[in-house]
Amino acid sequence: MVVDDEALVRSGFELILNASDGIQVVATVEGAQAADVIRREHPDVVLLDIRMPDVDGLTVLREVRTLPEPPTVAMLTTFDTDEYILTALRSGAAGFLLKDTEPEQLAHLVRTLAAGGVVMSPKASRALLRGHPGAGTPQVAEDVARVNLLTDRERDVLVLIAEGLSNADIGTRLHLSAGTVKDHVSSILTKLRVSSRVQAALLAERAGLLGDDGANRAGGNG
C-alpha cells in the first residue's frame, strides 16, 4: 500500500510494483484515508510519506503501530536528511526509501521489508546521526557500551541486520538455523535495549561496526 499526497508518486509506485513478480498494490491513498484503508485491506507493507499536508506521516505511523497486527511501514521522503526520519525510526518504522529510488531497486526493497529486513541508506543514516542532538554526547558512549556487550557472533548478526538482511538471509550467510538466528536477534535487541531491528541498526552505525563505504543496506538506495 502506498500513502502519499502526490498522485504522481502514488501512480508511479503502483505501476512499478504491480509490474513486479509477487507484489500487488492493494491501495494507494492520501494520508487522511490511510489508517482506515490499512484496517480494511491489511497490507503486509506500507510505504508512507513522512510529510503530507492533510495529516503528518508520523501521526499515521503511530496510529498504525497500535493495530493488533500492524504492517511493516517504511517512510517515503525526498531528502535523506529529513529531520523527522530519526523520530519515525524510533517510533517503529522499518526504514525509509527516498522517492527517487531507482525503479529496478524499488521491488527489491519492498520484498526486503516484507521479509523483515531493514531498508535504510548508510549514507543517509550517518547524516542523521551526525545531525542528531545526541551525537557526540555521553548517550553515544552508553550506546556503544551496550554494543560491546554483544558476543562476536551477535555482532556478526547485528552487522547483517544493519545491511537489511532478513533472518532467513542471515542464516544462509552465517550457516545458522532459523531458530538460532531468531535467538541471536532476540538477545541483541535485549542487550541493546531497543525494540526494533532498525533501532539496532542505528546503534551499529554509532558503534562504528559499519564501514564508511559499506554496501547499501537492503540493496541500498543511496
Secondary structure as UniProt FT lines:
FT   STRAND          2..3
FT   HELIX           7..18
FT   TURN            21..22
FT   STRAND          28..29
FT   HELIX           31..33
FT   HELIX           34..41
FT   STRAND          45..49
FT   HELIX           57..65
FT   STRAND          72..77
FT   TURN            80..81
FT   TURN            83..84
FT   HELIX           85..90
FT   TURN            91..92
FT   STRAND          95..98
FT   TURN            99..100
FT   HELIX           103..114
FT   TURN            115..116
FT   HELIX           122..131
FT   TURN            133..136
FT   HELIX           138..147
FT   TURN            148..149
FT   HELIX           152..162
FT   TURN            163..164
FT   HELIX           167..174
FT   HELIX           178..192
FT   HELIX           197..206
FT   TURN            207..208
FT   TURN            212..213
FT   HELIX           217..219
//
